[in-house]
């Protein structure tokens, strides 16, 4: 119940921040560094934990509410898995924040920054009653590929997780 209250509190905070200024392209100026992710969906291959096969994975980033919020979705239909999240400027924290929930009941909260040319999310995931830190980087290469790298410390020490290379769908 506490997680649900937190989720709705953040939704209210997002709604309250809708009066913030927008950049030239209609995207909130504090979200402008995320612009390369927007537009057409991204398609990649997700390696299953056993490493024996990969499954198609799709993700998309779309501006909402006149560019004040970015909604993102991630889907692996054959797993099955679906995630929906929101990226927004939190005027109280003075940071770009993220919140999401997936079809397995995992919740993610974090801060989104641009570090060394990589979009970086640093936050916490709550999964099966445990909460741990994670770090997720997204790098768009000159040839238009998006590389998603996941790191987490669920077991106490940092270790790498998935690496997914996405290509924009036509």
Buried (B, 14 or more C-beta within 10 A) or exposed (E): EEEEEBBEEBEEBBEEBEEBEBEEEEBBBBBBBBBEBBEEBBBBBBBEEEEEEEBEBBBBBEBEBEBBBBBBBBBBEEBEBBBBBBBBBBEEEEBBBBBBBBEEEBBBBBBBEEEEEBBBBBBEBBBEEEEEBBBBBBBBEEEEBBBBBBBBEBEEEEEEBBEBBBEBEE
